[in-house]
Amino acid sequence: MSKSSKKKNKPSAQAPKPAARPAAAARREPTFEEIRQRAYEFYVRRGGAPGREIEDWIAAERELRGS
């Protein structure tokens, strides 16, 4: 092959711009530890009664995620 038949990819002078993020996508997800701590706070507020761990966890997730 001759040099003229080969195409070399030259890097562009400007890098492409990142796509704009919607406001909701920019929001940080709560960590496991943050959810655990908030669920524990619900547990303590209920007087430490066992049996509602899943409800406490879901309530903590909803609160921290803003849903």
N, C-alpha and C positions, 0 to 999 in steps of 0.2 A: 504494500500500500504506500502511496505517496503521502507526503506531509499534508497536502491540501485536502485529502479525503478524511483525515483524522480531525475530529473536533475536540479541542481541549476546553474544559469547563473552567472559566476564569471566575474567581470569587468576585461577587459584586462589591461595589464600593460601599454600599450601605446594607446593613443587616435588616431583614424584614422586621416590621413592627409587630409586637405581640398583639393578639386579639384582645379587644376590650372585654373585661370581665363584668358581668352583671353584679350589682351590689350584693345580692344574696350569695353568689359564688365566692366572693371575697371574704365572707364571714368565716372565721376559724371554728372548727368543730371542737367541742369540749373534749378534754382528755378523759381517759378511764378514771384517773385519780380524782378529777374534778367531779365527775358524776358520782363516784363512790362517796366522796365527802358530803355532797349535797343529799344523797340518799340516806346517809347516816344522820344528818341533821333532821330529816323528816322522822326517822326512827326515834331519835331522842325526844323530839317534840311530841311524839305520840306516847311518851312515857316508857319507851324501851320494850313495848309489847311485841313478841315475835309473831311471825305468820303473815306479814305484809311486805316482805322484802322486795318482791317483784313489783308491787304497786309503788313502793318508795323509789325503786330504780327508774321505772318508767316516768314517774312524776319528775324526778330529777333531770332525766334526759330531756323531757319536754320543756322544762323551765330553762335549762341551760342552752338549748338549741333555739329557743324563742318560738317554738311551735305550739 
